[in-house]
Amino acid sequence: MTYFTQMQLDPVDRRTRRGVASPERIHAILTTAIGSTGERILWRLDRMKTGMLLYMVSTTRPSRNILDAELGCRSFKICDYDEYLANIQRGTIWRFRLEANTTHKVDDKNIPLYGSDAVKWLDKRSQANGFHMTRNRLMDVEAVIVNDTTKVFQRKGRTVTLASSVYDGFISVDDPEKFTKMLKNGVGRAKGYGFGLMTVIPAQTSEQ
């Protein structure tokens, strides 16, 4: 079984501030919450004016007690993700949100991509992951970058720098099997640092 967990965090809580101090710290807490089984988890932290939402996808049910002790959860919701993903069918349109580590290699160096280049980055990976980005009447993709930034933190005494692009928009499913696999396994690099988890909710229309 695959579990989808949503935690509402309180940015005023001392446990929350300490827990989300770095992507490495968050990953360590989430790994502990599933019993340090060695499985690779997906997670994403959304920071908003009203607080923070932390999402996680795992095949092991996380311990609420550990998450609350380490992160100070205001609320905790968990569901059978496989059951939710069973509703995905070819031709359906979904609203999505994604934070991705958007880079491409030039001479063995990872070059960050932002803005329209980041949109092209996702569009290029869509077919292999069973979806395409919907387009409006002007043939522009119906997805926007709501935040471009560079994340910098320390890991084992060295500085880690990662390009980050947060997407919000609409996609249409072409291959449900590939698409659901991507939703459970993520897209792009640096998944252990909170990148690659795409969340989706049904749109009100579907392609004919």
C-alpha positions as CSV (number, residue, x, y, z in Angstrom):
1,M,0.0,0.0,0.0
2,T,1.1,3.6,-0.7
3,Y,0.3,6.3,1.9
4,F,-0.3,10.0,1.2
5,T,0.2,12.1,4.4
6,Q,-0.6,15.8,4.8
7,M,0.6,17.7,7.9
8,Q,-0.3,21.3,8.7
9,L,2.5,22.9,10.6
10,D,2.6,25.9,12.9
11,P,5.5,28.3,12.0
12,V,5.3,29.8,15.4
13,D,5.9,26.4,17.1
14,R,9.5,25.9,18.2
15,R,9.4,22.3,17.1
16,T,8.3,23.4,13.6
17,R,11.0,26.0,13.3
18,R,13.7,23.6,14.3
19,G,12.3,20.8,12.2
20,V,12.1,22.7,8.9
21,A,15.4,24.5,9.3
22,S,16.9,22.6,6.4
23,P,15.7,20.0,3.8
24,E,18.2,17.5,5.3
25,R,16.5,17.9,8.7
26,I,13.0,17.4,7.3
27,H,14.2,14.3,5.4
28,A,15.7,12.8,8.6
29,I,12.5,13.4,10.6
30,L,10.3,11.8,7.9
31,T,12.7,8.8,7.6
32,T,12.5,8.3,11.3
33,A,8.7,8.5,11.2
34,I,8.6,5.4,8.9
35,G,11.0,3.5,11.0
36,S,14.2,4.1,9.0
37,T,13.3,1.3,6.6
38,G,15.6,2.5,3.9
39,E,12.8,3.2,1.5
40,R,12.9,6.3,-0.6
41,I,10.2,8.8,0.3
42,L,8.8,11.8,-1.6
43,W,7.9,14.9,0.3
44,R,7.2,18.6,-0.3
45,L,6.9,21.6,2.0
46,D,4.5,24.4,0.9
47,R,5.0,27.7,2.8
48,M,2.0,30.0,2.8
49,K,0.9,33.1,4.5
50,T,-1.4,31.0,6.7
51,G,1.2,28.4,7.7
52,M,2.9,25.4,6.2
53,L,1.7,22.2,4.6
54,L,4.0,19.2,4.5
55,Y,3.2,16.3,2.2
56,M,4.7,12.9,2.1
57,V,4.3,9.7,-0.1
58,S,5.6,6.5,1.4
59,T,4.9,2.7,1.4
60,T,5.2,2.6,5.2
61,R,2.6,4.3,7.4
62,P,4.4,7.1,9.3
63,S,4.2,7.5,13.1
64,R,2.0,10.5,14.0
65,N,3.6,10.6,17.5
66,I,7.1,11.1,16.0
67,L,5.9,13.7,13.5
68,D,4.1,15.6,16.1
69,A,7.0,15.5,18.5
70,E,9.5,16.7,15.9
71,L,7.4,19.0,13.8
72,G,4.5,20.2,16.0
73,C,1.7,19.2,13.6
74,R,-1.5,21.2,13.9
75,S,-3.3,18.6,11.9
76,F,-2.5,15.2,10.4
77,K,-4.3,13.5,7.6
78,I,-3.4,10.2,5.9
79,C,-5.1,8.2,3.1
80,D,-4.7,5.2,0.9
81,Y,-3.0,6.8,-2.1
82,D,-3.5,3.8,-4.3
83,E,-7.3,4.1,-3.9
84,Y,-7.1,7.8,-4.8
85,L,-5.0,7.2,-7.9
86,A,-7.3,4.5,-9.1
87,N,-9.6,7.4,-10.2
88,I,-7.1,8.5,-12.8
89,Q,-8.2,7.7,-16.3
90,R,-6.9,8.6,-19.8
91,G,-8.1,12.0,-21.0
92,T,-8.9,13.4,-17.6
93,I,-7.6,16.8,-16.7
94,W,-6.0,17.5,-13.3
95,R,-4.8,20.6,-11.5
96,F,-1.3,20.1,-10.3
97,R,1.3,21.6,-8.1
98,L,5.0,20.6,-8.2
99,E,8.3,21.8,-6.8
100,A,11.1,20.6,-9.0
101,N,14.9,20.8,-9.1
102,T,15.1,22.3,-12.6
103,T,18.5,21.9,-14.2
104,H,20.2,20.6,-17.3
105,K,23.7,19.5,-17.9
106,V,26.3,21.4,-19.8
107,D,29.9,20.1,-19.8
108,D,29.0,17.8,-16.8
109,K,27.7,20.8,-14.8
110,N,24.1,21.2,-13.6
111,I,22.9,24.6,-14.9
112,P,19.8,26.0,-13.2
113,L,16.6,26.7,-15.3
114,Y,14.0,29.3,-14.3
115,G,10.9,30.8,-15.7
116,S,9.9,29.7,-19.3
117,D,13.0,27.4,-19.4
118,A,11.6,25.6,-16.3
119,V,8.2,25.2,-18.0
120,K,10.0,23.7,-21.0
121,W,11.9,21.4,-18.7
122,L,8.6,19.9,-17.4
123,D,7.0,19.8,-20.8
124,K,10.0,17.8,-22.1
125,R,9.4,15.2,-19.4
126,S,5.7,14.9,-19.8
127,Q,5.4,12.2,-22.4
128,A,7.6,9.8,-20.6
129,N,5.5,10.3,-17.5
130,G,2.1,9.7,-19.1
131,F,0.7,13.3,-19.4
132,H,0.8,16.5,-21.4
133,M,0.5,20.1,-20.4
134,T,-2.9,21.5,-21.5
135,R,-2.9,24.7,-23.7
136,N,-5.2,27.6,-24.0
137,R,-6.6,29.1,-27.2
138,L,-3.4,30.9,-27.8
139,M,-1.6,27.6,-27.5
140,D,0.2,28.6,-24.4
141,V,0.7,25.9,-21.7
142,E,-1.7,26.3,-18.8
143,A,1.0,26.2,-16.2
144,V,2.9,28.9,-14.5
145,I,5.9,29.2,-12.3
146,V,4.7,30.7,-9.0
147,N,8.1,30.8,-7.4
148,D,11.7,30.6,-8.7
149,T,14.5,30.4,-6.1
150,T,17.8,28.8,-5.2
151,K,17.9,26.7,-2.0
152,V,21.2,26.8,-0.1
153,F,21.9,24.7,3.0
154,Q,24.7,22.8,4.7
155,R,25.1,19.0,4.5
156,K,28.0,17.3,6.2
157,G,30.1,20.4,6.3
158,R,29.6,21.4,2.6
159,T,27.2,23.9,1.0
160,V,24.5,22.4,-1.2
161,T,22.9,24.7,-3.8
162,L,19.7,23.6,-5.6
163,A,17.6,25.4,-8.2
164,S,13.9,25.3,-7.3
165,S,10.8,26.0,-9.5
166,V,7.3,25.7,-8.1
167,Y,4.6,25.0,-10.7
168,D,0.8,25.5,-10.7
169,G,-1.4,24.5,-13.6
170,F,-3.3,21.9,-15.5
171,I,-2.3,18.6,-17.2
172,S,-4.1,15.9,-19.1
173,V,-3.5,12.2,-18.6
174,D,-2.3,10.2,-21.6
175,D,-1.2,7.0,-19.9
176,P,-2.6,6.3,-16.4
177,E,-0.1,3.7,-15.6
178,K,2.9,5.9,-16.3
179,F,1.3,8.9,-14.7
180,T,0.4,7.1,-11.4
181,K,3.9,5.7,-11.3
182,M,5.3,9.2,-11.5
183,L,3.0,10.5,-8.8
184,K,4.4,7.8,-6.5
185,N,8.0,7.9,-7.5
186,G,8.4,11.6,-8.4
187,V,9.9,13.5,-11.3
188,G,13.4,15.1,-11.6
189,R,16.4,15.1,-9.3
190,A,17.0,15.8,-5.6
191,K,13.9,14.0,-4.3
192,G,15.4,13.5,-0.9
193,Y,15.5,17.3,-0.5
194,G,11.8,17.9,-1.1
195,F,11.7,18.0,-4.9
196,G,9.7,16.0,-7.4
197,L,6.4,15.3,-5.5
198,M,3.5,16.3,-7.8
199,T,0.1,16.7,-6.2
200,V,-3.1,16.6,-8.2
201,I,-6.8,17.3,-7.8
202,P,-9.5,16.7,-10.4
203,A,-10.4,19.6,-12.7
204,Q,-14.0,20.2,-13.6
205,T,-13.6,19.3,-17.3
206,S,-12.0,16.5,-19.3
207,E,-10.7,16.3,-22.8
208,Q,-12.9,14.9,-25.5
